[in-house]
Amino acid sequence: MDFQWNEEFFLDTDDSNNTLEIATDAVSSGRIGNSLDIVSLLPPEISWRCIFESLPSVEELSWRSGFRSFPIADPRGSYSSSLFQLTSVSTKWLDLIIHYPLLWSEIHITSSNEDLLATLATFIQLSGTTPLKVVIWCGHGIEWDSICKLLQAHKHRINKLVLDTLITTERVYGVEQVRKLRHFQEFMKSLGHLSGLIELNFGDFMKIDNNLSRPLELLPRARIVTGMEYELKHDPILKDAIERSLAKQMTINVDRNVDPEPRNRSFTVVPPHLQFFDFSGPHSPNVDVVFQLSRSSLRHLSLLLSVPRVGELVENLRLLIQLQKLRLTLLASAPKDFRFPVKPTEVVVTSLRELYIVIGLPDDHSGLLDMGISGYLLQVFASLYPCARKVELHRLNIRGLPALRCFKNLEYLSLSLRTNVDNNDKIQAPLLQRRISFPSLLYIETGDYEIISLLHTPKLHRLRFHHLSSMEIFERSDLPELCLLDISPNPIDVMKLNVEPAHLPNLRELRIIADHAPILSVLPSFPSFPCLRSITWHSRTQMNPEGNRLCIIFLENPGLCPSLEELHFNDYVEWDILFLMLQRRNFEVVGVRMIHTVTMPFVPLDFQDSFTDLLKGKYTYLPPDIDLSPESAREALCDPNM
């Protein structure tokens, strides 16, 4: 099998994932038969749409550049380059593509395209008379006069204008917005009035301020589809922008020190299709107005309230009958902030699936350490959103734990507790009379590992622990269906893998992410979980002593974990120890599965063939006269050309 070098060195004998790559190579090289050719199999009105969907969208190009400086001139990169490449698949593809003007109606302007003018001329010609969408990737060196000269005779066809940024170094808050507005002004100055423009897009987000007044004046018919960020104030620009917005996302930030009761309400209208609303600041009447105006469209709501007024908030949340996700952060200054009456009602919001509640403390929070999410507060939200499947709670009072039973369909639970006891590292089980049953719960994430002994979760599939010191807790828990265990060890104590395999009979995958934990090289043994198939071990120390110790344990006990097939390390291990372990495990023991996958950052070239043979089931020996220790391979490891 061929080796793959990506972000890490990955050895895998399973070739099933290569099918898509082979098909892609066949298409790109033109070697494709009629049995796979969509142009031959499908009607033209369908096959052209398939081709269009395969081209990179503006959102995809922008998303890629968020991870790396994406080369827009890459043959597989930009919209135009991708379209040109598809014309070379076959003469059928070429004939279809050049005769469908809609494929050529999206024009991208970027300074990194060396043949930009020729590309523009081609797109303008082949797009015929269809409306044009112009995408400007803001950057240096764009020759506006030459570009606009080509577009001048066709500017009446431009109905959509997008301004975005590809270079990640320019994505600085405020700077990116100024750059986009400057490019807009240069484009409009060279091209003139755009009478047909009906849609204006500034990328991810746009802060509404006086700088936006000029685009709004020049394009009186254009609706803004960009997500918008506002600072509440009585401003005609704000009012005009909101009235012309088709954005699905809106963010409002209010200074915590301002009067939460503004004399003039800023909102009389919201975007008609508003789905995402973020608000940060004191509870304001404007928030209530947004709720009332978007009650049938709002899907995701995030509130950070420095003056909670929880009673009023709950009453207004009942208006949002289509809400699917609520993230609520309450910054309280005193326990009385969470004492509120709630009017009895039969109204429930059955659409909500995700609920996040965080109790935040002020900077001076002395005397407030015991304040958390009470059972009463949780019960109020549980009765309002009984169909929530994913619930995350930060600073939940342990006495409020039984209120979680009101979520009848709960599948995902993330908890951090506030216990009201002197020793906050342990939960006092006597506070609860009996275990709380969650028959539908599939996932739990928590840093308070003792909570597992207080819950009855017969269907729990995945468990994630933060700051775990010992696995003894599993001896007091009933987890018959647990398949995936994800552990971040305690950064202070050495974690002990002291658990009987019988307590986790169905465990399939174990992940130990020890990025901030003490060295576990003194690991005496490893539990022989009967169904365990994969182990992931991330170490914080160089040369991975924990990984080396794990390999030694399996070398000494090759029958351990008889179902094990995969090992994943984030750092190097002693390759000769790993080799000997695989040799003994895969060929000298009967009744165990072969380890066929190993992940680590680097393997010496002279070792790769022998290593791969072991993983594929071919017996081999250590390469002769080769020192395989990482110390001896330091020069290769540090070679910048590798």
Order of alpha helices (4+ residues) and beta strands (2+ residues): beta-beta-alpha-alpha-alpha-alpha-alpha-alpha-beta-alpha-beta-alpha-beta-alpha-beta-beta-alpha-beta-beta-alpha-beta-beta-alpha-beta-alpha-beta-beta-alpha-beta-beta-beta-beta-beta-beta-beta-beta-beta-alpha-beta-alpha-beta-alpha-alpha
